[in-house]
Amino acid sequence: QVQLVESGGGLVQAGGSLRLACAASTSLFSFNTMGWYRQAPGKQRELVAALVLGGNINYADSVKGRFTISRDNAKNTVYLRMNSLKLEDTAVYYCNCKNFLTDYWGQGTQVTVSS
């Protein structure tokens, strides 16, 4: 059973930065897409950033230029660097990894941006 464990969330002031990490229990080469989603209270879960097999990277328009997704294959870890955080970035952030058969989700990590 694949496990994804997120870390790095917390409370930060607007304009600050955080780096989220998602450690997978298996090689990242097992997946064809790795990404981060978020869900704010009362809202649907939305895609924040994704790394697709072949090297393509997709970002939500709301985070372009502020967030960066990356991977460390040696550590089986996917990162989300978040800069210039805004109040509206407050949400639970979830790691998601997919292969052709299955979707895997982490347990989520809370990010709270304060004014």
C-alpha positions in Angstrom: 0.0 0.0 0.0 1.5 3.3 -1.1 1.6 6.0 1.6 2.0 9.7 1.2 2.9 11.8 4.2 2.8 15.6 4.0 4.6 18.0 6.2 5.6 21.7 6.4 2.2 23.3 6.9 1.6 25.9 9.6 0.7 29.5 10.4 2.4 32.2 8.4 1.8 35.9 7.9 0.7 37.3 4.6 3.6 37.8 2.3 5.6 35.0 4.0 6.7 31.6 2.6 6.3 27.9 3.4 7.6 24.7 1.9 5.4 21.7 1.9 6.9 18.2 1.5 5.2 15.0 0.5 7.2 11.8 1.2 6.1 8.8 -0.7 6.7 5.2 0.5 7.7 4.2 -2.9 9.7 5.5 -5.8 8.3 8.6 -7.5 8.9 6.8 -10.8 5.9 4.6 -9.9 3.6 7.6 -10.7 2.8 9.4 -13.9 1.4 12.5 -12.1 2.4 14.1 -8.8 0.7 17.1 -7.5 -0.8 19.3 -4.8 -4.4 20.1 -4.2 -6.0 22.3 -1.6 -9.4 22.6 0.0 -10.6 25.7 1.8 -13.6 25.7 4.2 -16.8 25.5 2.2 -15.1 25.1 -1.1 -14.3 22.3 -3.4 -10.9 20.7 -3.6 -8.8 22.3 -6.3 -5.6 21.6 -8.1 -2.7 23.8 -7.1 0.2 22.4 -9.0 1.1 19.1 -10.8 4.1 17.5 -12.3 3.2 15.3 -15.2 5.2 12.4 -16.8 7.4 13.9 -19.5 8.2 17.0 -17.4 5.1 19.2 -17.9 4.1 21.3 -15.0 0.7 22.8 -14.4 -0.2 25.6 -12.0 -3.5 27.1 -11.0 -3.8 30.6 -12.3 -4.1 31.9 -8.7 -0.6 30.6 -7.7 1.4 31.1 -10.9 4.6 33.0 -10.2 4.3 32.4 -6.4 4.3 28.6 -6.0 6.8 26.1 -7.3 6.5 22.3 -7.4 9.6 20.2 -7.5 10.7 16.6 -6.8 13.6 14.9 -5.2 13.8 11.4 -6.7 16.5 10.2 -4.2 14.2 11.1 -1.3 10.9 10.0 -2.9 9.6 13.5 -2.1 7.6 16.1 -3.8 7.8 19.7 -2.7 5.6 22.8 -3.0 7.4 26.0 -2.3 4.9 28.8 -1.6 6.0 32.4 -1.7 4.1 35.7 -1.3 1.4 33.9 0.6 -2.1 35.5 0.6 -5.0 35.2 3.0 -6.9 33.3 0.3 -4.2 30.6 0.2 -5.5 29.3 3.6 -6.6 25.7 3.1 -5.7 22.1 3.8 -3.1 21.1 1.3 -3.1 17.5 0.0 -0.5 15.6 -1.9 -1.8 13.4 -4.7 0.1 10.9 -6.8 -1.4 8.9 -9.7 -0.5 6.0 -11.8 -2.6 4.4 -14.5 -4.5 2.4 -12.0 -4.9 4.3 -8.8 -5.0 7.7 -7.1 -3.2 8.1 -3.8 -3.8 10.9 -1.3 -2.0 12.1 1.7 -3.7 13.0 4.9 -3.4 16.8 4.3 -1.5 19.6 6.0 -3.1 22.8 7.2 -1.8 26.1 5.9 -3.1 29.2 7.5 -2.2 32.7 6.3 -2.8 35.5 8.7 -3.0 39.3 8.2 
